[in-house]
Amino acid sequence: MGTVSSSHTRKRVEIKRHEILSSKSSQYLVEKVLGEGCFGKVAQCTKVDTKEKMALKILGSDESGTIELLMLQELRRLDPDKVNLVKLTEHFHYSGYVCLAFEMLDVTLYDYMREMKFRPMHLFEIQMITQQLLVALNALKSIGMVHADIKPDNIMFINRQRHSVMVKLIDFGMARPLWLLQGGPGRMIQPLPFRAPEVILGLELDEAVDMWSLGCVLMNTHQEYIDATKGTPHKCTESNEPTPSLEDMLEFSPDLMGNIQERKDTMALLCLLKHMLKVDPEKRIKASDALENHFITKLQWKDINPTLYVSPDCLTKLLGQLNESTENRTQSDRSAADNNNRPDSSVPSKSLPASRDVGTCTDDLLSADGGTSDVSLCYRQKDSSILSSKSSQYLVEKVLGEGCFGKVAQCTKVDTKEKMALKILGSDESGTIELLMLQELRRLDPDKVNLVKLTEHFHYSGYVCLAFEMLDVTLYDYMREMKFRPMHLFEIQMITQQLLVALNALKSIGMVHADIKPDNIMFINRQRHSVMVKLIDFGMARPLWLLQGGPGRMIQPLPFRAPEVILGLELDEAVDMWSLGCVLAFMCLGQSLYPGCEYKVIKETSNEPTPSLEDMLEFSPDLMGNIQERKDTMALLCLLKHMLKVDPEKRIKASDALENHFITKLQWKDINPTLYVSPDCLTKLLGQLNESTGKFKPWVGENNEAGTSDEPSGTDGLNEASTSVPENRTQSDRKGSLLRCSP
């Protein structure tokens, strides 16, 4: 059997012919590969139970697949058959891959043109296909989405034998919400021959980019024209030659000169194309208006010669007509200036603003490898960088931290002098996903539910910039200042209550944070509100429905990773409760419960007898003489035990945890304010989590005792790999296949 493989940024896709891929409800038999792209392959499959042919898009489990899933989920608000969009039947995860099951269509418009040896299409075919695609674009606008990748390869015939010219728009891997594109200039989208002028010039974008691409698709019905435009798009739009009339253009099609009706009908097509290819996106025709155009609504096809082709010379000449009086000099000058400053127009520019002197920013170069792009900030004590959005300017003062995808800088808002935290990301998929998740959070009041507040987002010189309220320090930094001494019961209770409120709010909008750790919990202002915190960093957050697609998703930093993630089981919001339990234990112990690798975490499962909570308290001799403190500590241990249930279905919910005795009933006036929770007491706790669903016992390093000044490995294992487990494996099989630690 042949093997299907493709290089991928995160995971190599390898699917064998005749392999069966299983979801919760269906099985798909792989027959052949239909195509491949940057992120995976599309295979023709047969649904085993119904024998129905399906197209299965198989992606590496990365951000690109996640974005496409998010966009396809939005499309569920539309009827795909009525608005000519591809239909997704289900999605699932299989052996670490994201699998999207689509209806089976026929061939792409490009393949059809190739079969026809790239002869121009009939007027009737052009009219029918254009009308259907305009309906699709109008529907996308109604839900605030931009396709951003319209080209002949992404337009497919449904069934040429039954419906000769019925088509659908496919592939939403590059699709984005309209509000995200409107964040500012700097986004490089669309394949080059179909790229709108405003994309090339780095201007603000909206749904008009799709109309430009559709106009190019209409014109690119001849291979010679497509080849001529590669590398020098829109060359005709930069001309200052006089604009001839449409009648002059028709002279390039001598076959039409003797037929008045056909001449008028072709003129209607050319007139529509001219409106679709306006250089100024504000003047470009809208999909709703184009559907009312004479070419779409009024042509009498019974009067048209069925063998008539639209002259390639006639259409090619059209691009010379796009320079109107308001566009000639302005667009040409801007394009020339852009080409002088931009070394390569096919990639996002990372240059400094025109008002800055590049030579003056050489003292301190702060850079971070951002995965798909580098995030660099030029910073000087006397000449700080200013990043500008539509409405504000941010003066960069210092870098607060950095991660895999960029940096967080402390900034001052120039007009209000307000301190802000600016997260600066490369213009990649990770930044897009975080923006999508943060947009969902706007449904909540961040101050009431203890979530970080996003004030605005914008694009600047190819970077995605997120402006957040300025907070104080992270929980991890606070513990480090305290030399990792265990926290007071009062502090633990207050912080736990606020984070439970946050998790309960996230569940209400169907979101999972998936990255809860001390570094992502920040104090608001310790001087004014000593124990008020907020949950930050939604770069790993995902909708609940996406995590429920099946096993295989590796999320969460290792010391806070739930057992079901390690074992490759199905996931839900319970993963966040496990992480919060580990954070709670970190506050109590001053160290992580599981700082080792995944294998050591699972290895600590034992079958020893489980002592009672009363027996556990004997490990804290300071509490033995105080009945009230003994009861209060028992309440904490009891809550922790419910948060760290091995079985996610039995793990306590956030709403129930908010009603727990430790959160609601403790009388702090009766508590010794200097009381620490005994590390020995809590360390012993993890030996008590062994119930019918599994048994856990903590692993603590020999030289990493609570209360020492050595930093615990609170964030180890962020990129730790794990062997995913097929869905049909037994529990005992899964234990045997866990990735083992290096010696």
N, C-alpha and C positions, 0 to 999 in steps of 0.2 A: 504494500500500500504506500502511496505517495505521502509525503509530509508537506504541510503548508506552513511556511514560516515567514516572518517579516521582522525587520529590525524595528525597534520601538524605543522611545525615550525612557520608558520605565520597565517594560516587560516584553520579552520576545514572545510573539504569538505563534504557537505551533499546534496545528490541528490536523489530524490524520483523516484521509478519506475513509468513509464508512464508519467513522467514529460516531458514537451517539452522545449528544450533549443533553443533559437533563435539567429541567426546571422543576418547580414544585408540582406543576400540573401536566407537563408535556415532555416528550422526548423528540429530539431532532436528529435525523440521520444525515450526516454530511455527505453530499454527492460530488460536488465539484466547486472550485473556486471561481467566482464570477469576476472578482477584481480585488485590488489591494491599494492601500494608501499609506500615509505616514503613520497612522495609528493602529492599523490592523488589516483585516481582510473581510470580504463579503463572500459568503458561501451559499450555494443553492442547497437547500435541505428539504427533506420530506418529513412531515410531522407523522410520527409512527402510528398514532392511533387513528387519524383521519385520512392519511395518505395525501394530505394537502401540501402543495409546493410552497415553500417559504424562503425568504431571503434573510439569512442570519448574519448580522454585522458583529464581528468578534473583535473586541478592542482589548488592549492592555488595561489593567485596572489603574488608570491614571486620571489626571484632571480633565483631559480632553473628553474622555468618555463620560465623566461626570457632568460636564457642561452640556454635552449633547442630550444626556438624559433629562437634565433640568429643562432644556428647551422643548424637548418632545413632550414632557409632562404638561407644559403650558399649552401645547397644541391640542391637548385633550378637551380644551374648552371649545374647540371647533369640530365640525363634522368634516373629516378629511375627504370624503367622497364628494361633498357639495362644493368644497373650496379648492379641490384639486391638489391636495397635499398627501404625501405618503402616509400610510396607516401603520402605526406601531401596535402590534398585538400584545406583546409582553416583553419584559426585560428580566434578566436573571444573571447571577454570577456563577461561573463554573470554573473550577481549578484556577482561580485567580484572575479570570477574564471577565470582562463585562460583555454580555451577549444581548443584542437587540434583535428581536424577531419582527420582521416587516412582512407585509403582503408581497407576493411575488409579482413583479411587473415584467415588461417585455424588454425593450432595448432603449438605450439612451438616444437623445436627439443627435449626439455626435456620431454614434455608431450607425444610425440610420443614414446620416449624411455621407458617411464613409461608404456604406453599401451603395449609395446613389452616385458614388465617385465625385462627391461634393458638387454636384450640379445644383444650381439654385432651385428652390422649392416653388410650388405653385402658389399663386396668390391666395387660393382657397385654404391651403394648408397653413400658410403664414397667418391668415386671419383667425382661423380656428385656434391655433396654438397660442397666438398672442392673447386672444380673449380669455382663455383658460388661465394663463399665467397672470394676467391682470386681476382676475378674480382671486387668485392665490395671494398676490401682493396686497390687495385690498383687505383680505381676511387677516393677514399678518399685521397690517397696520391697526386693525380693530383691537388686537390684543397687545399692541405696543412692541412688536418684534420685528427685527431686521434680519433677513436671511444672510446677506453679506457674502454669498458664494454662488451667485447665479451664473451658470455657464452651461453649454450644451451637454456636458457630462452629467449634470445634476437635474436634467429634465428627461423624464422617461415616458415612453408610450405605455399605456396600460395593457392593451392587447390589439395589435394591428389587424388581426384577422377579424375580430368582432367590432372594434371601434378604431377605425383607421387613423384618426387624428386626435384621439383622446389622450391627454398627457397629465402627469403629476410632477410636482416639484419635490425633490428628494434632498437628503443629506443636510442636516441641521447642525453639523459639527462646528461651523463657524458662526451660527446664528447668535444674536445677542439681543437683550432687551433694548428698546430705543433709548431709555433713560441712561443706560450705561455708555452708549456711543456719544450721547450729548454731553458727557463729562468734560469734553474739551478736545483739542487737536492732538494728534500724535499716534492714532491707531492705524496700523497698516493692515488693511483687509483686502479681500477680493483678488482673484488671479489677474495677472498683469493685463492681458488683452481686454478684460472686462472691468478694469479699475476706473472708478470715477475720478474726474480731475481734482475734486476736493480732497480725496484720499491721498493723491500724489502730492498735492500742495500742503498737506498737513493741516487742513482747515477743520472746522467743526463738522460733524457728520450727522445725518438723520436718514430717514427711510428713502430719501431721493437717490442714495447710492444704488439701491436695488433697481430703480427705474432706469438708471444709466446702463447697468449691466444687461437689463432686459432689452434695451435699445440696441446694444452691441450684439446680443444674441440674434435679434431680428436681422441685423446687417451681416452677421458672420455666417451666412449660408453658403459661402464660397471659400474654399481652403486657401486660395491665393491671398485673399484679404486677411485672413487670420495670420498667415505667415508674415505678411507685410507689416502688421502692427506689433509683432513681438519685439520688445526692446525699445520701441519708440511710440508709445501709445499717445493718441490725441495730437499727433504732429500737425494734423490739419487744423486743429483748434487754435494753433498758435500763429496761423497765417493772417496777414493783414490785407490779403487780396480783396478786391471788390466782391460782394456777394451776388452771384447771379440768381435769377428767379427760378422757381420750380419748373417753369416752362422750358428754360434753358437746359435744365438738367435732363428733361425728358428727351432732348435731342440725342443724348447718348444711348437711347434705346430706340433705334430706327424701326424695330418691329412694331412699335406702338404708334408711329406717326400717322398711319392710315386708319386707325381705329379710335374714334373719339371716345367711346365708352371705356375702353381699356385704358386709354390715356388718362381719363379722369380718375379711374379707380387706382391706378398706379400713383397718381398725384396724391390721392388720399393717404396711401401708405407712406409716401415720402413726407407728407405734412405731419403725420403722427410721429414718424421717426425724428423729425426735426424738433418737435416738442419734447420727446423723450431724451434727446441728447443735447439739451440746453446746457451750456457750460456752467451757468449760474444755477445752483441747486434750488434756489428759491423760486426761480422761474420755470423749473422743470415740471412737466405735467404730473399730476397726481394720478394714482391708479383709478380712483373713482371717476375722475374727469376723462381719463383715457378710455374707460368703458363706454362713455357717451360719444366718443369720436366717430366721425363719419365712416372711417375705414372699418370699424368694428360693427357698427349698427346698420348702416345704410346700403352696403354693397349688395347688388342683385346678382347673385352668383349664376343664375340661369342665363344671364347675358354675357358671362365671361367665357372666353375660350378655355376649355379645361386643360389644354396643353400649354397654356401660357406660362412662361417663366418670367420672373422679374429680372431685368437686365442687371448683371453684376456691375457694369460700368455706371449705370444709373445710380445704384445704391452707393458705390464707392465715392462718387462725386459728391454725395450728400454731406460728408464730413467737412467739405470746404464751405458749407453754408452755415456753420454753427457760430461764426463770429459776427455778432450783431453790433450795433453802434455802441452799446454800453459795455461790450466785452472785449473788443479788439485789443486796444492798447493795454488796458488794465490787466487782463489775464495773461497776456504775453509777457509783460514786465515782471509780474509776480512769478510766473513759471521760470523765467530766466534767472531771477534772483534766487529762487529755490534751488535750481540746478547747480548754481555756483556754490551754494552753501552745503548742499547735500551730496556726499560722495557717491551714494547709491540710492536711487529713489525707490528701490524695491524693499528696503528695510527701514525700520523706524529710526529717526534721527536721535542721536544722543548728545547733540551739540548744545552748548550753552546758549542762553538768550542772546539776541543780536546786540543788546545794550551792554553786555559784559565783555571784557577783554580776556580772552582765554589765557593770555600770558600772565595775567595778574593772579591766577588761581593755582599757583604751583607750590605754595607753602605747605598746605596740609591737604592731602587727597585721601578722602575717606571712601573706601570702596568695599563692596561685598559681592561675592559671587552669587548671583541670583538665579541660578539654574539655567533659564533660557536667556537671560540678559543680565548684564552687570549693572548694579546700582551704585553710582558714584556721585558724591557731593563735594563740590569745591568749597572749602571753608577756610576763612582767615579771620583772625581776631578783629581786624579793622575793616574788613570787606566781606561780610557774610553773604551767602547766597540768598536770593529772594526768589521764592517760588510763587507763581501767580495763578489764581483761578479766575473765573469770570468776575467774581464779586470781591475777592480778598487777595491780599499779599501776605506771605509768610516769610519771616526772617529766620533763617536757620541759625541756631545758637550752638547746639552741640548734639552729638549722637548719643542716644540713651541706650541703644542696644541693637543687635542685628540677629537675623535668623537665616534660614535657607533661601528666602526669596527677596530679601531686601533689608532696609534699616528703618529704625524709628528714631526720629530727631525731635529734640525740643525746639519749638519755634515760638516766635512772638507774632501775633496778628498785628500788622503794621497800623491799621486804623484804630483798633480798640486797645492795643497793648496787652491783650489777653494772651496768657501762656497756653499753647496748644501742643499736642503730640501728633506729629505728622509721620504716618507710616508710608514709606516710599518703596514701591514694588516695581520690578520689571514688568513690562506689558505682556504678561503671560497668563496661562490658564489659571494658575493659583490665585493671582490677584482678581481675576474675573469671578471665580467661585466665591471668594470672600466678599466681594461686592454684592453678589446675588444674595448671600446669606444675610449680610448687613441690611440689605433692602427689606428682607422679610422681617427683620427686627423692628422696623419702623411701625409695625402693627402693635408694638408694646411700648409702654412708658419706661424708658431705661432707668430712670431714677427710682421708680416704684418697685421694679423687679431686679434691681442690682446688676444691670448689664451696662457695659461701656457705651457711651453715647457718641455716635458718628454725627458730626456737624455738616460735613460736605465731602464730596469726592471730586477729583478733577484729574486731567491728564496734563503732563508737563514734560516736554522734550522726550517723549516716548515712555515716560514713567507713569504708573498709576499711583496717585497720591490720595491717601485717606486721612482726613483731618478729624482727630478725636479730642474729646475733653482731656485736660491734663490731670492725671492722677498722681499719687504719691510714690510708694515703693511696692514691689511685689511681696507676697507672703514669703517667698524664698529669701529675698534680700533681708526682710525683717528677721527671719529666723537666723540668718547668718550674722546679723548685727548682735543678736542675743546669744551668739556662739552655740546655736542649735540646742539651747536648753528647752525642755518641754514647756508649753504654754499653760497659762492658768485655765482652770475650768470655765471661768466667766468668758474669757476670750474665745475659747473653743466653742462654747455654746452660741455666742453672738455671731461668729463667723459662719458656723455650720447652718444656723437659721437663715442667714441671708443667702447662702449658696443654695439651700433647698428651695427658697422662693424663686431664685433664678432658674433652677432646673424645672420647677413646676410651670413657670412661664414658658420655657422653651418647649415643654411637652404640649402646652396649649396651642402652639402654632406648628406642631409636628416637626420639631428640629432637635437634632442631637449635636452637642458641642464636640465630643469625641477627642478632646485634648485638654481635659481638666488636670491641672498640676499646679504646684505652688507658684511657678513662674507666671501663670495665667490668672492669678488672683491678686488684685491690687487694692491696697488701702486708698481711700479717697483723700483723706487729709488727717493724718494722725494727731495734729495739734488741735483741730476743731472736733473731729469725730474719731476717737482713738481706735475703735474696732469696726468702723464702717468700711465695707469692701465692695468691689464689683468684679464680675467675671469678664475677662477680656479675650481677644484673639480668636476670631471665628474663621481662621484660615482652613481649619480641618472640619468645620461644622458641615453637616449634611442633613437634608430632609430625611425624616424617619422612613418614608416609603422607599427611598433609595437604598438605605441600609438593609431593608427587609427583602431585597431582591434575591438573597441567597447567601451562602457561605463564601468565604474567600477574601474578605476585605480586611486588610491589616491597618489598624488605626491605633491611636493612643501611644504615648511614650511607655517604654517597657515597665518601669516601676509602678505604673498606674494602669496597666493593661488588664482588662477583664479576662477571666478564664475562657469565656466563649469566643473571644477574639483569638486567643492563642490556639484554641482547638479548631478554629475554622468553622464554627457553628453559625447559625443565623443570629443576627444582631438586632437590638432595639434600644430604647432609651435607657435600659438597665445598665448599659456599659458606663454611662455617666455616673450612676449611683455607685458603682464599684470604685471608680476613680475618686469620687468624693470621699468614700470610706477610707481609701488609702491616704488621701490628703488629711483627713481627720486623725488618722493614726500618726501621720508625720508631725502634726501639731502636738500630739501627745508624747511622742517618743523623741522628737528631734532628729529623726532619721527615717528613711524609707523602709517599709515593711519588706519589700521585695526588690532590693537593688541588684540582684543577680540577673541571669538570663532566663528565658522562658522555660528551659528544661528544668532549672533548679526550682522555679515556682511550682511547676506541676509535680516534680519529684517529691516535694514536701507533703504531698497527699499521703496520709497514713490511716491506719485502721485501729489506732490506739483508743482505749476507753476515754470517753469525754467527761471530765470532772465538771462539777457545778460552778456557777459564777461565784458562790460563796468560797469555794476552794481557791478560785483564782485570786480573790481579794487578799488571801493570806500572803501573797507575794508582795503586798504593799503594807509593811508593818506600821507605817505612820498612820494608817487609817483604822487600825484595829481598835483604838480606844475612842473613836468618834463615830457613833452610830449614824448620825445625819450625813457626814461626809462619806461614810461607807455606802450608804444608800444612793447618794448622788453619783458617786463613781460607778456604782453598779448600773445606774441608769445610762451613763455614757457607754459602758461596755455592752449593755444590752442593745442600744441603738447601733453601735458599731458592728455587732454580730449580725444584725438584720441587714445592714448595708453591704456586708461582705459575704452574703449567701452565695455559695458556688453556683447554685441553680438560679439563672436570671429570672425565671418565672416566680420564684419564691423570694427574690430580693425585694426589699421594701421600696414602695413608690414614694416619690417626693411629697405628694399630698398627705400620705400616711405618716411619713417621717416628721412632718411639721406638727403632727398631733402627738408625737412621742413625748413621754414624760421628761426626758432630758431637755427637750426644747421648750416645753410649756410650763412645767411645774416646779422647777428648781427655785428655791428661795435663796437668792444670792446674799441676802443680808445675814444669813446663818452660816455662810461659807467663809472659811479662813481665806482672806484675800491673797495670801502668799502661798496657797496650796498648789503644788504641782501634782499632776497625775503620775503615779509611779510607773516608770518605764517597764520594770519587771512585770507589773500587773498587766499592762497592755500587751507586752510581748507574749505572755502566756496565753492571751486571748485567742490568738490564731490557732492554737491547738484545740480550741473548743468549737471550731466552725465545722466539725465533721458530723454531718447529719446524713440522712439516707441518700442524698444526692451527691455526696463527695466529701472529702476531708482535706482540710488545709492546715498547715503548720508554718509559722513564719520562718524565713531564712534571714539571719542577721549575721553580717560579717564579723569575724573574730576580733578585728581591730577597729570596729566602728560602733563603739558603745555610745548610748545616749548621753548627751551633755558634753561631749568632747567638742573641740573647736574645728576638727576636720570636717570638710564639707561632705555631706552624704551625696551619693550618686542619685540626685533627685530627677535628673533628666536623661539618664543613660538609656540607650536602646531606642532612640528616636527613629533610627533608620534600620533597626534590627530586622533581618529577614526571617520569615517563617514559612515552613512548608505547609501549603494549604491542603485541606483534606476533602476528598470527594464526598458528595452528599450521601452516598449510599454506604459509607464506611460505618462500622460499629464503633461504640465508645472505646472498646478495648483496642481496636485497630488504630484509632486516632492516637491513643496514648503511645503506642509503639512507634508512630511515625513522626513524633515531635522532633524539631530541630534541636540537636544537642549542643551543649556549650563547648567552646574550644578549651583544651586543657590549660 
